[in-house]
Amino acid sequence: MSKKNNIQELIHLDKKHFIHPTSSIAQQQANGPSAIFTEGKGIYLKDIQGHSYIDGMSSLWNVNVGHGRKELAEAAKEQMEKLAFSSCFSTFSHEPAIRLATKIASLAPRELNAVFFTSGGSEANDTAFKLARHYWLLKGKPNRQKIISRTKSYHGVAMGATSATGLKPFRDFTNSLAPDFYYVDGSSIEELRNVIEQEGAETLAAFITEPIQGAGGVNFAPPGYMQEVRRICDQYGILLITDEVITGFGRTGTFFGIEHDGVIPDMMCFAKGVTSGYAQLGGVVLSETLHQELISLSRETLFHGYTYSGHPMACAVALKNIEIIETEKLVENAKLRGVDLLSGFQEIQSKRNIIGHVRALGLIGAIQIVKNRQTGERFQTPVAPLIVAEAMKQGLICRAVTFDQDTVVFAPPLIITKQEIAELIGRLDKAVAAVEQVLQSKD
């Protein structure tokens, strides 16, 4: 079969048999897949037609150590040849899970010390909600079941995780969301206090927050917000959960995003960067205090677990991935290259009138698209998707966020060099310039 015929066959089969996650079904059926990737190396992806792209999103915020790491393939192969899978139910165990739990406990902010493994971020956040409610049942306070989160937050697509997500379109997808989830303005401490007072602290189980909102548009909380949240949670006896699924394992220039705020949560959820996407793995880290209370109060089986909780191959890959992050000093590199990324955004901002607020911390950042920079007026129809489409033509993968905003977001692999940042910025500038020219021609 010729290469052209093979591509056409794959496009046909994709449209006929593959339902894509978080994608437009109409777009897929009209145009087929936007790209069929065949190879990844470093910060680059190559598609079936031979085009090369800078992966400006680390795929889904997760390929922290970059593509094509043979060390991770070898770690998976070695573990699969020895023990591909064994259950961790009924207190069965194995060395990779034990070693990984110990390693994560050593890296996590102090007091976080015990790990429950899942297959990904949605399961991690669902687990945190269930553990919070289970904890209050054990404490003899069954009414403490409500969960508060922030508007523009994203916590996953499992039922509980979707229920906690502050982005309304995700909740509107289904009509059977879990009850007792509440949302507060992501920057207003006063609104958080008001919801607590209105609902009654005796009905509240936990508050969940991302240190930096990722899928919601790379939104930073105001200075002091996280510290005040911790104080409020302590005041009212509410558990604090931080969602580090995107911000964990070096993304922000620290191992975990919450370290920038000096706050210790009661539970911390992780996934994505723990394996850099080379295996499916997530989890929840509990504080020593919370863990000890569960030990002292539990008398029956913990009726929560996933088939792949503590999957040996995934744990082995995670251990090797963390070793790479530490050995290659990728957390430090994210911090340094983040300065270059922000500088590059600011350079584009100085040249292009449609660029409003720009922001970055470590290797997570965003540029805001505006019609009028002085007033902050937005275009009637979001422009970010146009820039993302043009960036693809320039060989750069990025992502548009249009939930009550018009933003392009970025999260390149932590291995990116200063020269590669400059290349990313150059391609982005060309994309913005092309879109700006089209918009000006319409005025």
MOPE-V661035 format. One record per pair of residues at least 12 apart in sequence whose ideal C-beta (glycine too) atoms are under 6 Angstrom apart, sorted by sequence separation. I is the first residue (numbers start at 1). J is the second residue. D is the distance in whole Angstrom. If there is no record, write none. Layout:
BEGIN
I|J|D / I|J|D
END
This chain:
BEGIN
35|47|5 / 36|48|4 / 43|55|6 / 133|145|5 / 244|256|5 / 346|358|6 / 355|367|6 / 356|368|4 / 388|400|5 / 398|410|6 / 153|166|4 / 154|167|6 / 182|195|6 / 244|257|6 / 270|283|6 / 345|358|4 / 15|29|6 / 101|115|4 / 152|166|5 / 163|177|5 / 356|370|4 / 369|383|5 / 149|164|5 / 151|166|4 / 163|178|4 / 269|284|5 / 354|369|6 / 369|384|5 / 385|400|4 / 150|166|5 / 242|258|5 / 384|400|4 / 15|32|6 / 147|164|6 / 149|166|5 / 164|181|6 / 166|183|5 / 267|284|5 / 268|285|5 / 356|373|5 / 129|147|6 / 160|178|5 / 163|181|4 / 342|360|4 / 14|33|5 / 159|178|6 / 267|286|6 / 341|360|5 / 382|402|4 / 11|32|4 / 266|287|5 / 387|408|5 / 248|270|4 / 338|360|5 / 345|367|5 / 384|406|5 / 43|66|6 / 242|265|4 / 383|406|6 / 384|407|6 / 42|66|5 / 244|268|6 / 245|269|6 / 249|273|3 / 266|290|5 / 338|362|4 / 341|365|5 / 382|406|5 / 384|408|5 / 240|265|5 / 248|273|5 / 249|274|6 / 338|363|5 / 10|36|6 / 41|67|6 / 207|233|6 / 240|266|5 / 241|267|5 / 242|268|5 / 243|269|5 / 244|270|5 / 245|271|5 / 40|67|3 / 41|68|4 / 239|266|4 / 245|272|5 / 335|362|6 / 40|68|5 / 334|362|4 / 378|406|5 / 334|363|5 / 125|155|5 / 125|156|5 / 129|160|5 / 207|238|6 / 396|427|4 / 126|158|5 / 151|183|5 / 214|246|4 / 395|427|6 / 206|239|4 / 207|240|6 / 208|241|4 / 210|243|5 / 230|263|5 / 281|314|4 / 394|427|4 / 122|156|3 / 126|160|4 / 146|180|4 / 147|181|5 / 148|182|5 / 149|183|6 / 150|184|6 / 151|185|6 / 152|186|5 / 204|238|5 / 121|156|5 / 122|157|5 / 126|161|5 / 145|180|5 / 151|186|5 / 187|222|5 / 201|236|4 / 206|241|5 / 208|243|6 / 212|247|5 / 226|261|4 / 279|314|4 / 122|158|4 / 125|161|4 / 150|186|4 / 211|247|5 / 394|430|5 / 226|263|5 / 281|318|6 / 369|406|4 / 394|431|5 / 279|317|4 / 122|161|4 / 189|228|5 / 278|317|5 / 368|407|5 / 196|236|6 / 391|431|4 / 7|48|6 / 366|407|5 / 367|408|5 / 390|431|4 / 275|317|5 / 275|318|5 / 366|409|5 / 164|208|6 / 274|318|5 / 387|431|5 / 390|434|5 / 212|257|6 / 276|321|5 / 365|410|5 / 387|432|6 / 390|435|5 / 211|257|3 / 275|321|5 / 211|258|5 / 364|411|5 / 387|435|5 / 167|216|6 / 363|412|6 / 386|435|5 / 363|414|6 / 146|199|6 / 146|203|5 / 153|210|6 / 146|204|5 / 147|205|6 / 143|202|6 / 147|206|6 / 148|207|5 / 149|208|5 / 150|209|6 / 143|203|5 / 145|205|5 / 153|213|6 / 144|205|5 / 152|213|5 / 154|215|4 / 154|216|5 / 153|216|6 / 152|216|4 / 152|219|6 / 136|205|6 / 133|205|5 / 132|205|4 / 132|206|4 / 250|325|6 / 255|331|6 / 340|418|6 / 337|416|6 / 250|330|5 / 334|414|5 / 341|421|6 / 352|432|5 / 250|331|4 / 253|334|5 / 333|414|6 / 340|421|4 / 344|425|3 / 348|429|5 / 253|335|3 / 354|436|5 / 250|334|5 / 330|414|4 / 337|421|6 / 348|432|6 / 352|436|6 / 253|338|6 / 155|243|6 / 132|239|5 / 252|361|5 / 253|362|3 / 252|362|4 / 251|362|6 / 128|241|5 / 251|364|5 / 121|245|4 / 128|267|5 / 128|269|5 / 125|269|5 / 124|269|4 / 218|364|6 / 124|271|5 / 107|255|5 / 218|366|4 / 121|271|4 / 120|271|5 / 61|214|6 / 111|264|5 / 109|264|5 / 112|268|6 / 128|284|5 / 127|284|5 / 124|282|4 / 123|282|6 / 124|283|6 / 138|297|4 / 120|280|6 / 124|284|5 / 119|280|5 / 121|282|5 / 120|282|4 / 118|282|4 / 250|414|5 / 118|283|6 / 117|283|4 / 116|283|6 / 115|283|5 / 116|284|5 / 115|285|5 / 114|286|5 / 112|285|4 / 130|304|6 / 112|287|6 / 113|288|4 / 111|287|5 / 108|285|5 / 111|288|5 / 114|291|4 / 217|401|4 / 61|246|5 / 64|249|6 / 64|250|6 / 119|306|6 / 118|306|6 / 217|405|5 / 119|308|5 / 217|407|5 / 218|409|5 / 117|309|5 / 117|310|4 / 72|278|4 / 64|273|4 / 62|272|4 / 61|272|6 / 62|273|6 / 65|276|4 / 64|276|5 / 63|276|5 / 97|310|4 / 63|277|5 / 62|277|4 / 100|315|4 / 89|305|6 / 96|312|5 / 94|312|5 / 97|315|5 / 100|318|5 / 96|315|4 / 100|319|5 / 96|316|5 / 88|309|5 / 88|310|4 / 83|312|5 / 79|312|6 / 80|313|5 / 79|313|5 / 167|403|5 / 76|313|5 / 79|316|4 / 75|316|5 / 76|317|5 / 75|317|5 / 72|317|5 / 75|320|4 / 72|320|6 / 71|320|6 / 65|321|6 / 65|324|5 / 56|396|5 / 57|397|6 / 56|397|5 / 53|395|5 / 54|396|5 / 55|397|5 / 56|398|4 / 57|399|5 / 53|397|5 / 66|413|4 / 66|415|4 / 61|411|5 / 63|413|5 / 64|414|5 / 58|411|5 / 56|410|5 / 57|411|5 / 58|413|5 / 56|412|5 / 56|424|6 / 43|412|6 / 43|413|5 / 54|424|5 / 43|416|5 / 43|420|6
END
